[in-house]
């Protein structure tokens, strides 16, 4: 059974990377500069770190059946960890010290264009 489980894990990782690549492309089309993928900062992993102007977007990427499900998937605790991770990364990079850190969501659903939601949880 561990072989089946390992294959499911591999498939899930591959789907996640594809989703992150599509989300990054979508963000670049909107004028964002991608600074990194899957960045570890403290207890959080940031899917995509992107910059547009003075806004440093900590982007969570979720593929779900619909956009509402994607928004609900990210818990308050996870959002808090992601915000702290973004602030930590900004503080470590001199060029980002005065950037505004924001938590965004790129939601992906079957047969739909990606949806980028800036400040997806409005500070909550």
NUFI-21443 format. One record per atom (N, C-alpha, C, O): y, x, z; atom name; residue in three letters. Coordinates in pm, 1 decimal, always signed. Layout:
residues N
    north     east       up atome residu
        Y        X        Z    CA    ALA
...
end
This chain:
residues 124
    north     east       up atome residu
   -118.8    +81.3     +0.0     N    UNK
     +0.0     +0.0     +0.0    CA    UNK
   +125.8    +86.1     +0.0     C    UNK
   +229.3    +40.9    -48.9     O    UNK
   +121.1   +206.5    +52.2     N    UNK
   +240.3   +291.4    +56.0    CA    UNK
   +285.7   +329.3    -84.8     C    UNK
   +404.6   +352.4   -106.6     O    UNK
   +193.4   +335.9   -180.7     N    UNK
   +231.2   +362.7   -319.4    CA    UNK
   +314.2   +249.9   -377.5     C    UNK
   +410.5   +274.9   -450.1     O    UNK
   +278.8   +127.2   -347.0     N    UNK
   +354.8    +10.2   -392.1    CA    UNK
   +493.2    +11.2   -328.6     C    UNK
   +593.8    -14.6   -394.7     O    UNK
   +496.3    +41.1   -200.5     N    UNK
   +623.6    +46.2   -127.9    CA    UNK
   +713.5   +156.4   -182.3     C    UNK
   +833.9   +135.8   -198.0     O    UNK
   +657.2   +271.9   -210.9     N    UNK
   +734.6   +382.6   -266.5    CA    UNK
   +791.6   +345.4   -403.0     C    UNK
   +905.6   +379.1   -434.8     O    UNK
   +712.0   +276.3   -482.5     N    UNK
   +759.4   +234.0   -615.3    CA    UNK
   +872.7   +132.3   -603.0     C    UNK
   +969.7   +138.2   -678.4     O    UNK
   +860.9    +40.1   -509.1     N    UNK
   +968.9    -57.7   -486.7    CA    UNK
  +1096.8    +14.1   -444.6     C    UNK
  +1205.7    -20.7   -490.3     O    UNK
  +1083.8   +113.2   -358.5     N    UNK
  +1200.0   +190.6   -313.4    CA    UNK
  +1265.0   +265.3   -428.7     C    UNK
  +1387.5   +267.9   -440.4     O    UNK
  +1183.3   +326.1   -513.6     N    UNK
  +1234.8   +398.7   -628.9    CA    UNK
  +1307.8   +304.2   -723.3     C    UNK
  +1415.2   +337.0   -773.7     O    UNK
  +1250.3   +188.1   -746.9     N    UNK
  +1310.7    +88.0   -834.2    CA    UNK
  +1444.1    +40.0   -777.1     C    UNK
  +1541.6    +24.3   -850.6     O    UNK
  +1447.9    +16.9   -646.1     N    UNK
  +1571.0    -28.9   -580.9    CA    UNK
  +1680.3    +77.7   -589.3     C    UNK
  +1796.3    +45.2   -614.7     O    UNK
  +1644.4   +204.4   -568.3     N    UNK
  +1743.5   +312.9   -577.6    CA    UNK
  +1799.0   +323.4   -719.0     C    UNK
  +1919.4   +340.8   -737.8     O    UNK
  +1712.5   +312.9   -816.8     N    UNK
  +1755.6   +319.7   -956.5    CA    UNK
  +1848.7   +202.7   -989.9     C    UNK
  +1950.8   +222.1  -1055.8     O    UNK
  +1815.0    +84.1   -945.8     N    UNK
  +1901.0    -33.3   -969.8    CA    UNK
  +2035.3    -15.4   -900.2     C    UNK
  +2138.9    -52.5   -955.3     O    UNK
  +2034.6    +41.0   -780.1     N    UNK
  +2158.7    +66.5   -707.7    CA    UNK
  +2247.0   +165.8   -779.8     C    UNK
  +2368.3   +146.8   -788.0     O    UNK
  +2188.2   +270.5   -831.6     N    UNK
  +2266.4   +371.5   -904.9    CA    UNK
  +2323.6   +312.4  -1033.3     C    UNK
  +2437.6   +341.2  -1069.7     O    UNK
  +2245.8   +231.1  -1100.9     N    UNK
  +2296.3   +164.1  -1221.9    CA    UNK
  +2413.3    +72.7  -1187.5     C    UNK
  +2513.6    +70.0  -1258.9     O    UNK
  +2400.6     -1.3  -1079.2     N    UNK
  +2507.5    -91.0  -1035.6    CA    UNK
  +2634.2    -11.4  -1002.3     C    UNK
  +2744.5    -51.1  -1039.8     O    UNK
  +2617.9   +100.5   -932.0     N    UNK
  +2733.1   +183.8   -897.3    CA    UNK
  +2797.5   +243.3  -1021.7     C    UNK
  +2920.0   +253.0  -1028.5     O    UNK
  +2718.0   +283.1  -1119.7     N    UNK
  +2773.5   +336.9  -1245.0    CA    UNK
  +2853.2   +231.3  -1319.3     C    UNK
  +2962.0   +259.2  -1369.5     O    UNK
  +2799.9   +111.0  -1326.5     N    UNK
  +2870.8     +2.1  -1392.7    CA    UNK
  +3000.3    -30.9  -1318.2     C    UNK
  +3104.0    -53.3  -1380.6     O    UNK
  +2994.1    -34.0  -1185.7     N    UNK
  +3113.4    -61.1  -1105.0    CA    UNK
  +3218.7    +47.6  -1125.8     C    UNK
  +3337.4    +17.0  -1137.4     O    UNK
  +3177.2   +173.0  -1130.7     N    UNK
  +3271.1   +282.6  -1151.6    CA    UNK
  +3337.9   +272.3  -1288.8     C    UNK
  +3458.4   +293.9  -1301.1     O    UNK
  +3261.4   +240.1  -1389.6     N    UNK
  +3317.0   +222.1  -1523.2    CA    UNK
  +3421.1   +109.5  -1522.1     C    UNK
  +3528.7   +122.7  -1580.6     O    UNK
  +3388.3     +0.5  -1456.1     N    UNK
  +3480.6   -113.6  -1446.4    CA    UNK
  +3611.1    -71.9  -1377.3     C    UNK
  +3720.2   -108.7  -1421.1     O    UNK
  +3598.2     +4.9  -1269.4     N    UNK
  +3716.7    +52.4  -1197.6    CA    UNK
  +3799.8   +147.7  -1283.1     C    UNK
  +3922.7   +140.7  -1281.5     O    UNK
  +3734.8   +235.7  -1356.8     N    UNK
  +3807.8   +327.6  -1444.2    CA    UNK
  +3884.9   +252.2  -1551.2     C    UNK
  +3996.8   +290.2  -1585.5     O    UNK
  +3825.9   +145.3  -1604.3     N    UNK
  +3896.1    +63.2  -1702.7    CA    UNK
  +4020.6     -1.8  -1642.4     C    UNK
  +4114.5    -35.6  -1714.4     O    UNK
  +4020.8    -19.3  -1509.6     N    UNK
  +4135.4    -77.5  -1440.7    CA    UNK
  +4234.6    +28.4  -1392.2     C    UNK
  +4332.7     -4.4  -1325.4     O    UNK
  +4209.6   +155.0  -1425.6     N    UNK
  +4303.8   +260.6  -1391.3    CA    UNK
  +4272.4   +340.1  -1265.7     C    UNK
  +4356.4   +417.6  -1220.1     O    UNK
  +4155.0   +323.1  -1209.2     N    UNK
  +4116.4   +398.7  -1090.0    CA    UNK
  +4056.0   +532.4  -1131.5     C    UNK
  +3991.7   +543.9  -1235.8     O    UNK
  +4078.0   +631.7  -1048.3     N    UNK
  +4014.2   +762.3  -1066.8    CA    UNK
  +3902.0   +771.2   -963.7     C    UNK
  +3926.1   +756.2   -843.9     O    UNK
  +3781.3   +795.1  -1009.6     N    UNK
  +3664.5   +801.1   -921.1    CA    UNK
  +3661.0   +939.0   -855.4     C    UNK
  +3658.9  +1041.5   -923.6     O    UNK
  +3660.2   +940.0   -721.7     N    UNK
  +3658.1  +1065.3   -646.6    CA    UNK
  +3518.0  +1102.5   -599.3     C    UNK
  +3491.3  +1218.9   -569.2     O    UNK
  +3429.4  +1004.9   -592.6     N    UNK
  +3294.8  +1037.4   -548.1    CA    UNK
  +3204.8   +916.5   -539.2     C    UNK
  +3251.0   +802.5   -534.2     O    UNK
  +3075.0   +943.3   -537.2     N    UNK
  +2970.1   +842.5   -523.5    CA    UNK
  +2887.0   +874.9   -399.7     C    UNK
  +2866.0   +991.7   -367.1     O    UNK
  +2840.6   +772.1   -331.8     N    UNK
  +2747.4   +786.9   -219.4    CA    UNK
  +2789.6   +898.3   -122.7     C    UNK
  +2712.3   +989.6    -93.5     O    UNK
  +2912.2   +888.9    -74.6     N    UNK
  +2966.7   +990.5    +15.8    CA    UNK
  +2933.6   +955.7   +160.4     C    UNK
  +2956.1   +842.9   +204.4     O    UNK
  +2880.5  +1052.1   +233.6     N    UNK
  +2851.0  +1033.0   +375.7    CA    UNK
  +2973.4  +1074.6   +455.5     C    UNK
  +3029.5  +1182.2   +434.5     O    UNK
  +3013.1   +989.0   +546.0     N    UNK
  +3122.6  +1020.2   +637.7    CA    UNK
  +3090.5   +952.0   +769.8     C    UNK
  +3098.5   +829.7   +781.3     O    UNK
  +3054.7  +1031.0   +867.9     N    UNK
  +3012.3   +973.2   +994.5    CA    UNK
  +2887.9   +889.2   +972.0     C    UNK
  +2796.7   +931.2   +900.8     O    UNK
  +2883.2   +770.3  +1032.6     N    UNK
  +2762.7   +687.2  +1021.2    CA    UNK
  +2758.3   +600.8   +895.2     C    UNK
  +2666.3   +520.7   +879.0     O    UNK
  +2855.0   +615.7   +806.9     N    UNK
  +2862.5   +528.3   +688.5    CA    UNK
  +2839.2   +606.6   +560.4     C    UNK
  +2863.2   +727.2   +553.5     O    UNK
  +2792.0   +535.0   +459.6     N    UNK
  +2783.5   +590.8   +325.5    CA    UNK
  +2871.5   +504.4   +235.3     C    UNK
  +2854.2   +382.8   +226.6     O    UNK
  +2965.0   +569.5   +169.3     N    UNK
  +3057.1   +499.7    +80.7    CA    UNK
  +2996.4   +500.2    -58.9     C    UNK
  +2963.8   +606.2   -112.4     O    UNK
  +2981.1   +381.9   -118.1     N    UNK
  +2922.8   +372.6   -252.6    CA    UNK
  +3011.7   +444.4   -353.8     C    UNK
  +2965.1   +530.9   -428.0     O    UNK
  +3140.2   +408.1   -356.3     N    UNK
  +3235.5   +469.7   -448.9    CA    UNK
  +3366.8   +490.9   -375.2     C    UNK
  +3414.0   +402.4   -303.9     O    UNK
  +3425.3   +608.3   -392.7     N    UNK
  +3559.1   +636.9   -342.7    CA    UNK
  +3647.8   +652.2   -465.2     C    UNK
  +3621.0   +735.2   -552.1     O    UNK
  +3754.2   +571.4   -471.8     N    UNK
  +3838.3   +569.6   -591.1    CA    UNK
  +3985.0   +570.2   -551.2     C    UNK
  +4021.5   +522.1   -443.9     O    UNK
  +4067.7   +624.3   -637.5     N    UNK
  +4211.2   +635.5   -611.6    CA    UNK
  +4288.7   +574.0   -726.2     C    UNK
  +4258.7   +597.0   -843.4     O    UNK
  +4388.8   +495.6   -690.6     N    UNK
  +4481.8   +440.6   -789.3    CA    UNK
  +4618.4   +439.8   -723.1     C    UNK
  +4642.2   +366.2   -627.3     O    UNK
  +4707.1   +522.0   -775.1     N    UNK
  +4836.9   +537.3   -709.1    CA    UNK
  +4815.5   +598.2   -572.3     C    UNK
  +4750.8   +702.2   -559.8     O    UNK
  +4869.2   +534.4   -469.5     N    UNK
  +4852.4   +583.2   -332.2    CA    UNK
  +4750.1   +500.8   -254.5     C    UNK
  +4745.0   +507.5   -131.7     O    UNK
  +4669.2   +423.6   -325.7     N    UNK
  +4565.0   +344.0   -260.8    CA    UNK
  +4430.6   +414.1   -276.8     C    UNK
  +4385.1   +440.3   -388.1     O    UNK
  +4369.0   +443.4   -164.3     N    UNK
  +4235.5   +500.9   -162.2    CA    UNK
  +4138.6   +386.0   -136.7     C    UNK
  +4133.5   +331.2    -26.6     O    UNK
  +4063.1   +350.5   -237.6     N    UNK
  +3970.8   +237.5   -228.3    CA    UNK
  +3831.9   +285.8   -188.9     C    UNK
  +3769.4   +365.8   -258.4     O    UNK
  +3786.0   +235.0    -76.1     N    UNK
  +3648.3   +253.2    -32.5    CA    UNK
  +3575.9   +132.2    -90.7     C    UNK
  +3595.3    +19.4    -45.5     O    UNK
  +3492.9   +156.5   -190.7     N    UNK
  +3435.2    +46.4   -268.1    CA    UNK
  +3288.2    +27.0   -233.2     C    UNK
  +3205.8   +117.5   -246.9     O    UNK
  +3259.1    -92.6   -188.4     N    UNK
  +3120.6   -132.9   -163.7    CA    UNK
  +3072.8   -206.6   -289.2     C    UNK
  +3142.4   -294.6   -339.9     O    UNK
  +2955.9   -171.1   -338.4     N    UNK
  +2900.8   -232.6   -458.7    CA    UNK
  +2780.3   -317.2   -418.0     C    UNK
  +2688.2   -268.8   -352.3     O    UNK
  +2782.6   -443.6   -458.1     N    UNK
  +2672.2   -533.6   -425.5    CA    UNK
  +2630.9   -611.4   -549.2     C    UNK
  +2715.0   -668.8   -618.5     O    UNK
  +2501.7   -613.1   -576.4     N    UNK
  +2444.7   -696.3   -683.3    CA    UNK
  +2367.0   -808.3   -615.6     C    UNK
  +2270.0   -785.3   -543.3     O    UNK
  +2413.1   -930.2   -641.8     N    UNK
  +2350.4  -1047.6   -582.7    CA    UNK
  +2345.9  -1159.1   -686.7     C    UNK
  +2397.3  -1142.5   -797.3     O    UNK
  +2286.2  -1269.9   -653.1     N    UNK
  +2275.8  -1383.1   -745.2    CA    UNK
  +2413.0  -1442.3   -776.6     C    UNK
  +2434.6  -1495.5   -885.4     O    UNK
  +2506.8  -1432.8   -679.7     N    UNK
  +2642.3  -1482.5   -703.8    CA    UNK
  +2741.9  -1404.4   -618.4     C    UNK
  +2703.3  -1330.3   -528.0     O    UNK
  +2869.2  -1422.1   -648.2     N    UNK
  +2974.6  -1345.3   -583.1    CA    UNK
  +2983.8  -1378.2   -433.6     C    UNK
  +3003.5  -1288.5   -351.7     O    UNK
  +2969.7  -1505.1   -398.3     N    UNK
  +2978.1  -1544.0   -257.0    CA    UNK
  +2872.1  -1471.7   -173.9     C    UNK
  +2900.4  -1426.2    -63.1     O    UNK
  +2751.5  -1461.3   -226.7     N    UNK
  +2645.4  -1390.2   -155.4    CA    UNK
  +2681.5  -1243.3   -135.7     C    UNK
  +2653.3  -1186.0    -30.4     O    UNK
  +2743.6  -1182.5   -236.2     N    UNK
  +2783.0  -1042.3   -226.5    CA    UNK
  +2884.9  -1022.8   -114.3     C    UNK
  +2874.4   -926.7    -38.1     O    UNK
  +2982.1  -1111.3   -102.9     N    UNK
  +3083.3  -1101.7     +3.2    CA    UNK
  +3020.9  -1115.0   +141.4     C    UNK
  +3058.2  -1042.9   +233.9     O    UNK
  +2927.0  -1205.9   +155.6     N    UNK
  +2866.4  -1232.6   +285.6    CA    UNK
  +2767.1  -1125.2   +329.5     C    UNK
  +2734.1  -1115.5   +447.7     O    UNK
  +2720.1  -1045.8   +235.9     N    UNK
  +2619.0   -944.5   +265.4    CA    UNK
  +2673.0   -832.7   +353.9     C    UNK
  +2597.8   -773.8   +431.7     O    UNK
  +2801.3   -803.1   +343.2     N    UNK
  +2860.2   -691.2   +416.8    CA    UNK
  +2908.4   -742.4   +552.8     C    UNK
  +3002.0   -822.0   +560.4     O    UNK
  +2843.8   -696.1   +659.1     N    UNK
  +2874.5   -744.1   +793.7    CA    UNK
  +3005.7   -685.7   +845.1     C    UNK
  +3057.5   -588.5   +790.0     O    UNK
  +3058.3   -745.7   +950.6     N    UNK
  +3181.0   -695.4  +1013.0    CA    UNK
  +3162.4   -550.9  +1057.6     C    UNK
  +3250.0   -467.5  +1034.5     O    UNK
  +3049.3   -520.0  +1121.4     N    UNK
  +3023.8   -383.0  +1168.7    CA    UNK
  +3019.7   -284.5  +1052.4     C    UNK
  +3073.2   -174.1  +1062.6     O    UNK
  +2956.8   -323.7   +942.4     N    UNK
  +2950.5   -235.8   +826.0    CA    UNK
  +3090.5   -213.6   +768.8     C    UNK
  +3125.0   -101.2   +732.2     O    UNK
  +3170.7   -318.6   +760.9     N    UNK
  +3307.6   -304.0   +711.5    CA    UNK
  +3387.7   -210.0   +800.8     C    UNK
  +3464.6   -127.4   +751.7     O    UNK
  +3369.6   -222.7   +931.2     N    UNK
  +3439.3   -135.5  +1025.8    CA    UNK
  +3399.3    +10.3  +1005.0     C    UNK
  +3484.9    +98.8  +1003.4     O    UNK
  +3268.8    +35.2   +988.9     N    UNK
  +3221.2   +173.3   +963.8    CA    UNK
  +3278.7   +228.0   +833.5     C    UNK
  +3319.4   +344.0   +826.9     O    UNK
  +3281.8   +143.9   +729.5     N    UNK
  +3334.5   +189.0   +600.5    CA    UNK
  +3483.5   +221.5   +608.8     C    UNK
  +3528.2   +320.4   +550.7     O    UNK
  +3559.9   +140.5   +679.4     N    UNK
  +3703.2   +168.0   +695.5    CA    UNK
  +3725.0   +300.2   +769.3     C    UNK
  +3808.6   +381.4   +729.7     O    UNK
  +3649.1   +320.5   +876.5     N    UNK
  +3661.5   +446.0   +951.3    CA    UNK
  +3620.1   +565.2   +866.0     C    UNK
  +3682.3   +671.2   +872.9     O    UNK
  +3516.3   +548.6   +786.2     N    UNK
  +3471.2   +657.2   +697.9    CA    UNK
  +3579.2   +690.4   +595.1     C    UNK
  +3605.1   +807.7   +568.3     O    UNK
  +3641.4   +589.6   +538.1     N    UNK
  +3749.4   +612.1   +441.8    CA    UNK
  +3865.6   +685.2   +504.9     C    UNK
  +3920.3   +777.7   +444.9     O    UNK
  +3904.7   +645.4   +625.8     N    UNK
  +4014.4   +711.9   +696.0    CA    UNK
  +3977.9   +856.7   +726.6     C    UNK
  +4062.6   +945.4   +716.5     O    UNK
  +3853.9   +880.9   +763.5     N    UNK
  +3807.6  +1017.1   +792.5    CA    UNK
  +3814.8  +1104.3   +667.1     C    UNK
  +3863.7  +1217.1   +672.8     O    UNK
  +3766.8  +1052.8   +554.9     N    UNK
  +3772.6  +1130.1   +430.4    CA    UNK
  +3916.6  +1155.3   +387.1     C    UNK
  +3948.8  +1264.0   +339.2     O    UNK
  +4003.1  +1055.8   +403.5     N    UNK
  +4144.4  +1073.1   +368.0    CA    UNK
  +4209.2  +1181.1   +454.9     C    UNK
  +4288.4  +1261.7   +405.9     O    UNK
  +4175.2  +1182.2   +583.1     N    UNK
  +4233.2  +1281.0   +674.7    CA    UNK
  +4186.2  +1422.6   +642.6     C    UNK
  +4258.0  +1519.2   +668.1     O    UNK
  +4066.4  +1435.2   +587.1     N    UNK
  +4010.3  +1567.3   +554.9    CA    UNK
  +4069.2  +1627.4   +427.1     C    UNK
  +4059.3  +1748.1   +405.1     O    UNK
  +4129.8  +1544.3   +343.6     N    UNK
  +4183.8  +1591.4   +215.7    CA    UNK
  +4335.4  +1580.6   +217.9     C    UNK
  +4391.2  +1471.1   +223.4     O    UNK
  +4399.9  +1693.8   +213.4     N    UNK
  +4545.1  +1698.5   +223.9    CA    UNK
  +4613.3  +1607.1   +122.1     C    UNK
  +4711.8  +1540.9   +154.7     O    UNK
  +4562.0  +1603.2     +0.4     N    UNK
  +4624.2  +1522.6   -105.5    CA    UNK
  +4613.3  +1372.4    -78.1     C    UNK
  +4684.5  +1293.3   -140.0     O    UNK
  +4526.1  +1332.8    +12.8     N    UNK
  +4506.3  +1191.3    +42.7    CA    UNK
  +4563.7  +1150.3   +178.1     C    UNK
  +4550.0  +1035.2   +219.5     O    UNK
  +4627.7  +1244.2   +246.3     N    UNK
  +4672.9  +1219.6   +383.8    CA    UNK
  +4764.6  +1098.4   +395.9     C    UNK
  +4760.6  +1029.3   +497.7     O    UNK
  +4846.7  +1070.4   +295.3     N    UNK
  +4939.4   +957.4   +306.1    CA    UNK
  +4893.0   +835.5   +226.1     C    UNK
  +4969.7   +741.4   +206.0     O    UNK
  +4769.8   +837.3   +181.5     N    UNK
  +4716.7   +724.1   +105.2    CA    UNK
  +4684.7   +607.0   +198.4     C    UNK
  +4650.1   +625.9   +315.0     O    UNK
  +4696.6   +488.7   +145.5     N    UNK
  +4657.2   +367.8   +216.6    CA    UNK
  +4509.0   +343.7   +188.5     C    UNK
  +4468.7   +332.0    +72.7     O    UNK
  +4428.6   +336.3   +293.2     N    UNK
  +4284.8   +314.6   +277.9    CA    UNK
  +4258.5   +163.5   +274.6     C    UNK
  +4305.0    +88.3   +360.2     O    UNK
  +4183.9   +123.1   +174.6     N    UNK
  +4154.1    -19.1   +155.6    CA    UNK
  +4005.3    -35.4   +126.3     C    UNK
  +3945.0    +49.4    +60.6     O    UNK
  +3946.6   -143.4   +174.7     N    UNK
  +3805.2   -171.4   +152.3    CA    UNK
  +3792.1   -276.3    +42.2     C    UNK
  +3832.3   -391.4    +59.4     O    UNK
  +3735.3   -235.0    -70.9     N    UNK
  +3718.6   -322.0   -187.3    CA    UNK
  +3570.5   -353.3   -207.4     C    UNK
  +3482.4   -287.0   -152.8     O    UNK
  +3547.0   -455.5   -286.8     N    UNK
  +3411.0   -492.7   -325.0    CA    UNK
  +3405.1   -503.7   -476.1     C    UNK
  +3494.1   -561.4   -538.5     O    UNK
  +3300.8   -448.7   -534.2     N    UNK
  +3268.1   -480.1   -673.1    CA    UNK
  +3136.5   -555.7   -666.4     C    UNK
  +3032.9   -501.7   -627.6     O    UNK
  +3143.8   -682.4   -705.4     N    UNK
  +3027.1   -770.1   -701.4    CA    UNK
  +2970.1   -783.6   -841.8     C    UNK
  +3042.8   -806.3   -938.5     O    UNK
  +2840.8   -769.4   -850.6     N    UNK
  +2770.8   -781.4   -977.6    CA    UNK
  +2670.2   -894.8   -966.3     C    UNK
  +2597.2   -905.7   -867.7     O    UNK
  +2667.5   -978.4  -1068.2     N    UNK
  +2574.0  -1090.0  -1072.5    CA    UNK
  +2517.7  -1098.3  -1213.7     C    UNK
  +2584.2  -1057.9  -1309.1     O    UNK
  +2397.2  -1149.6  -1228.0     N    UNK
  +2336.0  -1158.0  -1360.5    CA    UNK
  +2422.8  -1235.3  -1460.0     C    UNK
  +2480.9  -1339.0  -1427.7     O    UNK
  +2429.4  -1182.3  -1580.1     N    UNK
  +2500.2  -1244.9  -1692.2    CA    UNK
  +2647.3  -1271.7  -1665.2     C    UNK
  +2705.1  -1366.1  -1719.0     O    UNK
  +2707.9  -1187.2  -1580.7     N    UNK
  +2849.8  -1199.3  -1549.9    CA    UNK
  +2914.1  -1062.4  -1555.8     C    UNK
  +2849.2   -961.2  -1529.5     O    UNK
  +3042.1  -1059.5  -1590.5     N    UNK
  +3116.0   -934.1  -1582.9    CA    UNK
  +3132.3   -896.2  -1436.3     C    UNK
  +3132.9   -983.6  -1349.6     O    UNK
  +3145.4   -766.9  -1407.5     N    UNK
  +3168.2   -727.0  -1268.2    CA    UNK
  +3296.7   -791.9  -1216.1     C    UNK
  +3390.1   -816.8  -1292.2     O    UNK
  +3299.8   -818.2  -1087.8     N    UNK
  +3420.3   -871.5  -1025.0    CA    UNK
  +3466.9   -772.6   -919.1     C    UNK
  +3396.9   -746.4   -821.3     O    UNK
  +3586.7   -717.9   -940.5     N    UNK
  +3647.0   -627.1   -843.8    CA    UNK
  +3738.5   -709.5   -754.0     C    UNK
  +3828.5   -778.5   -801.9     O    UNK
  +3714.3   -701.6   -623.4     N    UNK
  +3795.9   -776.0   -528.5    CA    UNK
  +3864.8   -673.6   -437.6     C    UNK
  +3804.2   -623.7   -342.8     O    UNK
  +3992.4   -642.4   -467.2     N    UNK
  +4067.0   -550.1   -381.4    CA    UNK
  +4086.1   -610.7   -242.6     C    UNK
  +4108.7   -730.9   -229.1     O    UNK
  +4076.8   -527.1   -140.5     N    UNK
  +4093.5   -571.6     -1.4    CA    UNK
  +4010.4   -697.2    +23.5     C    UNK
  +4060.8   -798.9    +71.2     O    UNK
  +3883.6   -687.5     -9.6     N    UNK
  +3792.8   -802.0    -12.5    CA    UNK
  +3785.7   -881.0   +116.9     C    UNK
  +3765.8  -1002.5   +114.8     O    UNK
  +3801.6   -813.9   +227.7     N    UNK
  +3789.3   -882.3   +356.0    CA    UNK
  +3922.0   -889.0   +430.8     C    UNK
  +3924.5   -921.0   +549.6     O    UNK
  +4029.9   -859.8   +363.6     N    UNK
  +4167.0   -871.7   +417.4    CA    UNK
  +4180.3   -815.5   +559.0     C    UNK
  +4234.9   -879.9   +648.7     O    UNK
  +4129.4   -694.7   +576.0     N    UNK
  +4142.9   -628.1   +705.4    CA    UNK
  +4047.2   -677.9   +812.4     C    UNK
  +4048.5   -626.5   +924.2     O    UNK
  +3963.9   -777.3   +780.8     N    UNK
  +3873.1   -834.7   +881.5    CA    UNK
  +3734.8   -781.5   +873.7     C    UNK
  +3648.8   -821.3   +952.3     O    UNK
end
